[in-house]
Amino acid sequence: MNPVDAFWHIANFFAPALVTGFIAAGATKLLWRRELSGVGWGRLGGWASAAMAGVLLLGLVIFEHDGKMMTYAAMVAACAAALWWVGFRNRS
């Protein structure tokens, strides 16, 4: 595998986490517009994507194969937890 192929392989591995994280951040900003007015879309999306990328790596280590449904379910939970943590943890 040459370096270009390796780059695309790794980029495609992390693409679901990146895309889903920013889509979820956008949806969260739309649903809780007033409550999240002080939190940036990029910050929400970055943390959600990072949490899901971590879960993807953990799923690869545990299951020794990517694309398992259990990993995707854990990604959803990690995304929700990250969005809550960044957006709502210091709210009264």
C-alpha positions in Angstrom: 0.0 0.0 0.0 1.5 3.3 -1.0 1.1 6.5 1.1 -1.7 7.9 -0.9 -3.7 4.7 -0.5 -2.9 4.6 3.2 -4.2 8.2 3.5 -7.5 7.4 1.8 -7.9 4.3 3.9 -7.5 6.2 7.1 -9.6 9.1 5.9 -12.4 6.8 5.0 -12.2 5.0 8.3 -12.7 8.3 10.2 -15.2 9.9 7.8 -18.3 8.6 9.5 -17.2 10.1 12.8 -16.4 13.4 11.2 -19.5 13.8 9.1 -21.9 12.5 11.7 -20.4 14.7 14.4 -20.9 17.9 12.5 -24.4 16.9 11.3 -25.4 16.1 14.9 -23.9 19.4 16.1 -25.9 21.3 13.5 -29.1 19.5 14.4 -28.4 20.2 18.1 -27.8 23.9 17.4 -31.2 24.0 15.6 -33.2 22.2 18.3 -31.7 24.1 21.2 -31.0 27.4 19.5 -31.4 29.6 22.6 -29.7 27.3 25.1 -26.7 26.8 22.8 -26.3 30.3 21.5 -23.0 30.7 23.4 -21.5 27.5 22.1 -20.0 27.4 18.6 -21.0 24.9 16.0 -17.4 24.0 15.3 -16.7 23.3 19.0 -19.8 21.1 19.3 -18.9 19.3 16.1 -15.3 18.9 16.9 -15.9 17.3 20.3 -18.6 15.0 19.0 -16.4 13.9 16.1 -13.5 13.3 18.4 -15.6 11.2 20.8 -16.9 9.1 17.9 -13.4 8.7 16.4 -12.2 7.4 19.8 -15.1 4.9 19.8 -14.2 3.8 16.3 -10.7 3.1 17.3 -11.8 1.3 20.4 -14.2 -0.8 18.4 -11.4 -1.7 16.0 -9.2 -2.8 18.9 -11.9 -4.8 20.7 -13.6 -6.4 17.6 -10.5 -6.5 15.4 -12.7 -5.4 12.5 -14.4 -2.2 11.7 -18.0 -1.8 10.7 -19.6 -3.6 13.6 -23.1 -2.5 14.6 -22.1 -2.4 18.3 -19.4 0.1 17.4 -21.9 2.3 15.6 -24.3 2.1 18.6 -21.5 3.2 20.9 -20.7 6.0 18.5 -24.3 7.3 18.9 -24.0 7.2 22.7 -20.6 8.9 22.6 -21.9 11.6 20.3 -24.8 12.3 22.5 -22.6 12.4 25.6 -20.1 14.7 24.0 -22.8 17.1 22.8 -24.3 17.2 26.2 -20.9 17.7 27.9 -19.9 20.6 25.7 -23.3 22.2 25.4 -25.1 21.7 28.6 -22.9 20.7 31.5 -22.4 24.2 33.0 -26.0 25.3 32.5 -28.2 26.0 35.6 
